[in-house]
Amino acid sequence: MGKSIRGSTKKRETRGRKKTTGPGEAVMVRLHPPLLTDLDKWISNQKNPPSRPEAIRRLLENAFTRKAY
């Protein structure tokens, strides 16, 4: 008899929208092409390239932890 489907360890895709990073307020940001190009270059230089929203979150966290404002 063949293997049971229930015994599979492969994670099933869920239906619907993917989970976000948690509770928080959504902020829409428009970036002009030169800044977007710089962001994409920064992303490509990371060990584990993040998505654009995650990259923006990381850059903001880095800027605010420096207390340069």
Buried (B, 14 or more C-beta within 10 A) or exposed (E): EEEEEEEEEEEEEEEEEEEEEEEEEEEEEEEEEEEEEEBBEBBEEEEEEBEEEBBBBBBEEEEEEEEEE
